Amino acid sequence: MSVPIFANYINGEWVESARTFEDRNPANTDEIVGRFVQGTADDIRGAAAAAHAAFPAWSSMAAPARGAILYKTADLLDRRFESIAAEMTREEGKTLPEAKGEVRRAINIFRYFAGEGSRMPGILVPSERDRVHMFAVRKAIGVVGLITPWNFPIAIPAWKLAPALICGNTVVLKPASAAPLSAWRIVEALHESGLPRGVVNFVAGPGGELGTALLRIQLEMGGKNPTIVLADADFNSAVENVVNAAFFSTGQKCTATSRAIVEDAIYDKFLDALVERTRKLKVGDGMQAGIDIGPLVDQGQLDTVLRYIEIGRKEAGAPKIGGNRLTGAGFDKGYFVEPTIFGGVTEKMTIAREEIFGPVLAVLRAKDFDDAMRLANDIPFGLSSSIQTTNLSRVFEYVYRADAGLLTVNLPSAGVEYQLPFGGSKDSSFGPKEQGPAALEFYSDYKTIYLKY
């Protein structure tokens, strides 16, 4: 069976080259999902030039007309829903149900921002002066360079592309080399939807050359996300929420729970319950039915996770469950690791402070609610945070005291929707928030008008 080759997309043309790199299935590295043309510095310059040339006409197009193209793109992705989800599982490793959820989210994001084209709010205020009309309208900012990660290979390109385009910007997109096919499918759909030449350009390969050209910067830089579990929590729901947030998507979510901070009164019972629930999780190829956890994305990530597990053994002793690379039939050709829980973790340990980005959970003991809040906030990161409690007063205290950009209550720490701003605080983010109305703020600027009549 021949391996498909996926070209770069520059100025409305598919640009081929003999220079390619492989996109392999992390569950079975014998399978090559596709070969991608590896871009060069000249490709980046050509893509940027095409985007600059396309900008005047695209930014001048009526926003509802731009929205119509985004609606068509969403419809095309919807018609290809099953195949795109299967490709995502094969190239990134997450389970097929998780991949389907992500593709659905990307489709919804395009439809949401397509609708923003018919709103595109400005500002209208009364003047202090007689017969002066004053208002502000949005304007596009220009050419946008987008470098996207591999862990949400279609959702993150969607939530960056769609608001950038609806605001009238043109784009050069560089997806992660570990999982570029999902983003390529978006560009394919945009092309088939009638997007004008040069408005979106796709260049695969190393990201450094594109990154040097960025002027307005927005970064999401990870986290070490806590879930606080108080003694009054709905016990079974709290167990499910922590296991979900720690291990689903193989822990490769920036919002995943990597620290469970459990009130002393229930610590031992809760830790035992976490271990028993984790024992029931099934690890394997995400294309197979009934699998809960797929492989890590590549050898580098596997090495990182195993290294942190060894650090955890030295700091906290043997894990309560897991801690090994999986081998044998169905595992030998993939990057599989057991979901791992460390108990007796203290706040100064490396596994309690550094992002691992894999299925490794550190469980810390808190004396009470105030101690739990102290532990949760005493970290350089501040992306997401969760609390499990039935005490409404504690909920509101938590909401106003938690030092993170995304908070959940009686839900997993991972799992966001596109209608609200997304982003962290402290070392977890740089620049404005993403998604929802905040995305329009980043991808547009204001033009202010004073008019005497």
Residue, then its C-alpha position, 0 to 999 in steps of 0.5 A: m500500500s502506497v504512503p500518501i504525500f501531503a504537500n505544503y499549501i502556498n498562495g493557493e497552490w499545493v507545493e510538492s518537493a522531494r524533501t519529506f518527513e514521516d508521520r508515524n502511528p505512535a501505537n504501531t511505528d511500523e505504520i506510516v500515516g503519511r509523508f509531509v513535504q518539509g518546508t524551507a526558509d524560502d517556503i516560509r518567505g513565499a508563504a508570508a509574501a502570499a499572505h501579505a499580498a492577499f491581505p488587502a482584499w481579504s480584510s476588505m471583504a465583508a465579514p459576513a462573506r468571510g463567515a460564509i467561507l468558514y461555514k462551508t469549511a465546517d460543513l466539509l469537515d462535518r462530511r468527513f468527520e469519521s475519516i478525519a477522526a480515524e486519521m487523528t487517532r492514527e497520527e497522534g494516538k488518542t482514542l477514537p472517541e476522544a478524536k471524534g470529540e475533538v473533530r466535533r469541537a473543531i467543526n463547532i469552533f468554525r461555525y461559532f466564529a463564522g457567526e461572529g462575522s455577522r456581529m463583529p462588535g465595535i464601540l459606540v458612545p455619546s460625545e461631550r460635544d454637540r453634533v459629534h458622532m464618535f465610535a470605534v470599529r474593528k480592523a484586522i491586524g495583518v499577517v498572522g503566524l500560527i505554530t500549533p502543538w500536537n496534543f490537540p492537532i485539529a482543535i487548536p489549529a481551528w481555534k486559532l485559524a477561525p478567529a484570525l480569518i473572521c477578523g480579516n487577517t491572513v495566515v501562515l500555519k505551521p503545525a507540529s511535525a508529530a501530528p500535522l495531518s489534522a491541520w492539513r485537513i482543515v486547510e484542504a477544506l478551506h481551499e475547497s470552500g473557495l478561500p482566496r489565494g494566499v489567505v491561508n498558507f500551510v508549511a510543515g517542518p521545523g518551527g523556528e524559522l516561522g517563529t522569528a517573524l512573529l510580532r504580536i505573540q500569544l503563548e500557552m506554556g503548560g501547567k502543573n494543574p491541581t485538583i483539590v478534593l475536600a472531605d465533603a466531596d461526592f466521593n465517587s464523582a471526585v474519583e472519576n473526575v481525577v482519573n479522567a483529568a489525569f489519565f485520559s488523552t494519556g495525560q497529554k493535555c495542558t489542562a490535565t490534573s497532575r496534582a491531586i491535593v486531598e484533605d487529610a480526613i479522606y486521604d488514605k481512602f481516596l488514594d486507595a480508590l484512585v488506585e482501584r479505579t486506575r487499575k480498571l483502565k485499558v491501555g492500547d491502540g486507540m482505534q480498538a473499541g474499549i480502550d481508555i488510554g492510547p500511546l504517548v505521541d513519540q519516543g521523546q515524550l516516552d523518554t520524558v515520562l519514564r525519566y520523571i517516573e524514575i525521579g518519582r521513585k527516588e523522591a516518593g518511593a515505588p508508585k502505588i500503581g503503574g510506573n512501567r513501559l508496557t511491553g508484549a503483544g500489542f505494545d512492543k511497536g508503540y509508545f505505551v506506558e502504564p498510568t502511574i500514581f505516586g502517593g506520599v508526595t510533598e510540595k517540594m518534590t520534582i514530580a509535584r512542581e514540574e510538568i510531565f505531560g503524561p499519565v503520571l499523578a502525584v497525590l499530596r496531603a492537605k491538612d484542611f481547605d486553607d492548606a489545600m489552597r496554599l499547595a494549589n497556588d504555591i507553584p509557578f504555573g497557573l493554567s487550570s485548577s479544580i475543586q471537588t466539594t459540596n460546600l458552596s461557601r468553599v466553592f466561592e472562596y476557591v473561585y476568588r482565591a485560586d491563582a489560575g486562568l481556568l477553574t472547574v468545580n466538581l468537574p475534571s480540570a481538563g475540558v474547555e468550551y470555545q465560547l469563553p476565554f481560555g488561558g492561564s496566569k503566571d508562567s502558564s501563559f503570555g499575551p491575551k487569552e484565546q477563544g470566545p470574545a477574547a479571540l477577537e480582541f487578539y486578532s483585531d485592533y480598533k480604529t476610532i472615528y470622531l465625526k462632526y455632522 
